[in-house]
Amino acid sequence: MRRSRDAGEPLTIYLTIDEPNLLIELRRFGANLWHVEQMVGPRKASPSFGQRQALEQKLKDAGVRLIEASPAYAISNLDRAARSPKVGAAGDDDDLDDIQDDLGV
């Protein structure tokens, strides 16, 4: 039996990528609204700016809605998401499964 999650309940997930070798920490801020908390490689090295942008674009292409770290920008995105129609929105229990399926993990 799967436990139902409140859309406002914080959730952190970790994704691993083999090439380049990275660990990505994603934190949920709302229904399908995520923030990349950090990306680290071997020996805690950060990916290059270009690698980070490419990986964030792959997440977006897979349907993951990312918000920026800037509080003003994040609030703007949350406001826009709250006003947008919820057609086809995944259930909260399926968020992690959907992200993993979209990324082929």
N, C-alpha and C positions, 0 to 999 in steps of 0.2 A: 504494500500500500504506500502510495506516495503522499507526502505531506504537502498541502497547499501552502503557497507562499503569498504573502501580501506584496503587491507590486511596489510598495514603498519600503519594504524591508531590505536593508543592505545585503548584498551578496558579493562575494569575491570569488573569482575563478582563476585558475592558472592554466595557460596553454603552453605547450612545448612545441618548438619547431626544430626540425633536424638540420635544415639548410636555409639560412645560416643557423647555427646552434644557439637558440634563444629560449628564454623563459619569459612569458608575457603575463602580467597580472592585470586583470580587468575587474573593475568594480562597478556594480550596477547602481544607478541612481534613479531608476524608474523603470516602467515597463519598456523593455528593449532600449534603454538608454544606458550606455556604458562609457567609462573613462579608462584610458590606459594609464594605470598607476605607475607601472614601470616595465621596462624591457631590459633584461640583462643577459649577457652571454657568458662564456667561460671566464673565470677569474673576475666576475662581476663587471666585466667591460660592457659599456653601453654601445648599442649599435650606432652606426653613423646616422646623420640626419636623413640622408637619402634612403637608407635601409628602413628607418623608422617610418618615413612617409610612405614607402612602398608597402610595408606591412599594414599600416593603418588603412591604406587604400584597399588592400585585399580584404580586410575585415569589413569595410564599408560595402565593397562589391558583393560580399556574402550576406549583406542585409543587416549587419550590426550597425546600430546608430551610435556613433561616438560623440561625446561632448568634450569640449576643451577644458583645460584647467582654470582658465580665467573665470572668476565668479560671475562677472557680468555676462560673458558669452554663454556660460553654462545655464544661467537663469533664463537667458533669451531662448536657448534651445529647449529648456524644460517647458517654458511658456508656449512655444510653437508646438511642441509635441502634445501638450495637454489640449490644444485647440484642434489638432489634426484628427481626422476620422480614424477610428480603430478597426477599419475593415481589414480582415486578414491577420489581425494581431495574434501572435502565439500566446498560449496560456503561460502563466508564470512557471509552472512546473516543467514546461518544455523548453524554456529559454536556453539552458545549457546544452540540452540535446540538439536543439536547432542550430546553435552556433557550431557545435562540433560536426554535425552533419554537413553544414554549409562549407566548413573548412576542410572536410574530408578527414577529420581526426578520428 
